[in-house]
Amino acid sequence: MELGANDLPYRLPIHPNLVHLTIGLFVIAIAFDIAGALFPFERRLFRFLALPVTRSGLHDVGWYNLLACCLISFFTVAAGFVEMQLADPLPGITSSFAMGSTATMLWHGAVGVALLFAIVLMTVWRGFQRFRWRREMGRQVQWSYLLVGLLVFALMAWHGTLGAQLGVEFGVHVTASQLLGEGASLREALP
């Protein structure tokens, strides 16, 4: 198989793009569910700003973003494992977490799978809240669900830091850096 400048069979890594989509969808889902849960306190602000916002509308945004996040996460993890198998990290470097490249990749992969599992469980939990347990209530989400969502945020932050270390400190799949190192111009290095 012919590998490009980033050690992948395609020009740009797919995993980082899907990661940012996954994180964005999850953050929006939890943020809108928090806004929906706190709606009675925010109602005056929305009315003052002349925004036609309803509690159910906020919860709808939360639900559909979490559902999309769940579906995209499978592709994110799959792309991550494909790209991890083709990674060629810089040897002899220790990260700011005092880990080598192999340990960082293993932790990043393991936490990625754990996050996928957590997102799927949260989507099922959110679905039961929306369609079974709380469908007749104004606030569709339980406070415990929101707390778990915030804990998943923290896990995502640590996981993202490990992924950033793979790119920045170990040079894994950094296309522009690889091309510039091979003598390409800046115009050729950027898509």
N, C-alpha and C positions, 0 to 999 in steps of 0.2 A: 504494500500500500504506500502510495506517495504522500508524505507528510509535508505540510507547508511550514512557514516560518515560525508558527506557534506550536509546532509538533502535533498538529491536528490535520485531518484530511480536508478541512474546510478553512476558509480565510479567517473568520472571527470565531472565538469561542461562543458557544450557545449558552452554556450554563450560567455565566454571570448575568446575561440578559434575562433569563428566566428567573433567576434568583431575585432580581430587583422587582420583577412583576409579581412574584409570589409575596415578597415582603410588603409591597405597596397594597396589594389586595387585602392582605391580612390586617395591616394597620388601619386601612379604611373601614374594614368590617368591624373591628373592635371599637374604633373611634366613633362610628355612627351608632353602634349599639350602646355605648356609654352616653352619647348625646340623647339617644332615645330614652334611656333609663333616667336621665336627669332632666327630661323635657319639662316637667312642671316648673323647675327653677329657671329654665331658659326661655320659656314661652313669652315672657314680657320682652326679652331682648329681640326675639324673632319678630314680634309684633312691632316693636319700635323700628326695626330695620325694614319693615314691610316685606318680610320674607314669608311666603305661604308654606310654612313647614308644619307637618303633622308628625306625631309620634310614630304612627304606623309607617309613614314614609321613611323616617330615619331607620327604623328596624328593617324595612324592606332593603334599603341600601346595604345594611350590615349583613343580612342573610345572603343576598346575591353575590356580594363580594367574597364572603367566606366560601360559598359554593364554588365560585370560579377559582379561588385560591386553592381549594382542595384538588380540583381537577388539574390545574397547572402544576401543582407540587409533584405529581407523579412524573411529569416530563422533566421537571427541574432536577429531581433526584436521579433519574435515568441519564440525563445529559451529564450530570456531575460524575457519575460512575464511569461513563464512557471516557470523559475527558481526564478523569483521575488515572485510568489505566494507561493513557498515553502521555502522562506527565513525565517530564524529565527535569526535576528540580536541581538547582545549583547545589553541588556537593560541599560538605564541610561547613555549612552555615547553621547557626543556632538562632532561632527566632527570639523576639523580645519576651516570649513566654518560656524561654529556656528549653525549647523543644526542637528536635531536628525535623527535617522535611517529612520523613516517613511518619513520625508520630503525629505531626500536624495534619497530614493527609488522612491518617486513620481516625483521629478525633473529629475532623471535619466531616468525614463520611459517616461515622457512627452517629454524630449529633444530627446530621442531615436526615438520616433514616428515622431517628427519634422525633424530629420535628414533623416529618411526614406523618408518622403515626399519631402525634399529638393533634395535627391539623385535621386529620380524618376523624379522630374521636371528637374533637370540638365541633366539627360539622355535623356529625350524627347527633351530638348533644344539643346543638343549636336547632337542628331539625325537629327533634322531639319537643323542644320548648316552643317552637313556632307553630307546629301542627297538632300537638297533643296536649302537653301539660299547661301551656299558658295562652292558648289561642284566643280565649275569651277575655284575657286581661290586657290592659293598656301597655304595661311593660312586659315585653315578650321574653326578656332575658333575666336570668337569676343573677344575683350579685356574685355568687361563687363562680359562675361562668365568666364574668368580666374579670374577676381576680385571676383566674387561670389564664385568661387571654393576656393579661399584663405579665404574668410569669413566662408565658411563651415568648412575649416581646423580649424579655431579658435573655432567654435562651437563644433567640434569634440574633441578638446583639453579640453574644459571645461567639456564636457560630459564624457570623459575618466577619468578626475580627480574625478568626482562624482562616477563613477564605481570603481575606485581604492580605494576611501574612503570606499565604501561598503565592499570591501574585507579586506582592511588593518585595518581600524578603527572600523568597526562593525562586522568583522569576518564572513561575508556572503559567504558561499560556498567555504571556503578555506580548501580543502580536506586534505592536508598535516598537516596543523595546527590542524584540528579537530582530525585526527588520532593520532598525537603526544600527544595531550591533553588527549586522551583516553588510553595512555600508549603504543602505538605501537612503534616499532623500526623505525629508519629512513629508513631502507631498505623497510619496509612494507608501509611506508607513501608515498614514491615516486613511481610513476608508472614504 
